[in-house]
Amino acid sequence: MSSKSKTIFVCTECGTQQPKWIGQCPDCGAWNTLQENLTAPAASKNRFQGYAGPAQNRVQVLADVSLEE
C-alpha cells in the first residue's frame, strides 16, 4: 500500500515551507512567491514492530510464579 504524496508550498524568495498556499510569505513578506511542490512519501514503517524479549518455551502454572524478586 503506497502512501499519498504530501503537497508543500515553498517561497521562491526565502525558501520557507508552508503546508497551505497563502498569498504572502509570512517570513519575508513577498507576495505570490509560494510555489507548490510534491514531497515523496515517507518510507512505510511497521507500526507493530518491537521487541518483547526472549521467548519462554514452557507454560508456567500461576501458582508456581514467585511474587518475590
C-alpha positions in Angstrom: 0.0 0.0 0.0 1.6 3.2 -1.1 1.4 6.5 0.8 -0.1 9.6 -0.6 2.4 12.3 -1.7 2.3 15.4 0.5 2.0 18.9 -1.0 4.0 21.7 0.4 4.4 25.3 -0.7 7.9 26.8 -0.9 8.7 30.5 -1.1 10.9 31.3 -4.2 12.4 34.3 -2.4 13.4 32.9 1.0 12.8 29.1 0.8 10.4 28.9 3.7 7.9 26.0 3.5 4.2 26.2 4.3 1.5 23.4 4.5 -1.1 25.5 2.6 -1.0 28.2 -0.1 -1.3 31.7 1.3 -0.9 34.9 -0.7 2.0 36.4 1.2 5.1 34.6 2.6 5.0 35.0 6.4 8.8 35.1 6.7 10.0 37.5 4.0 6.6 39.3 3.2 6.9 38.7 -0.6 3.6 38.3 -2.4 2.6 35.4 -4.7 6.0 33.7 -4.3 4.7 30.4 -2.9 5.0 27.5 -5.4 3.5 24.1 -5.0 5.9 21.1 -4.6 5.1 17.4 -4.0 7.2 15.6 -1.5 8.0 11.9 -1.7 6.0 9.8 0.7 8.0 8.6 3.7 9.1 5.0 3.9 6.5 2.8 5.5 7.4 1.7 8.9 5.8 -1.3 10.6 4.0 0.3 13.5 3.7 -3.1 15.2 7.5 -3.7 15.2 9.0 -4.1 18.6 11.0 -6.4 20.9 9.3 -8.3 23.7 12.4 -10.1 25.0 13.4 -13.7 24.7 10.6 -16.1 24.3 9.8 -18.6 27.0 9.4 -22.1 25.8 7.2 -23.5 28.6 4.0 -22.6 30.2 4.1 -21.7 33.9 1.3 -22.5 36.3 0.1 -19.4 38.0 0.6 -21.0 41.4 4.2 -21.7 40.6 5.1 -18.0 40.0 7.0 -16.4 42.8 5.9 -12.9 43.9 9.3 -12.2 45.5 12.3 -10.9 43.5 
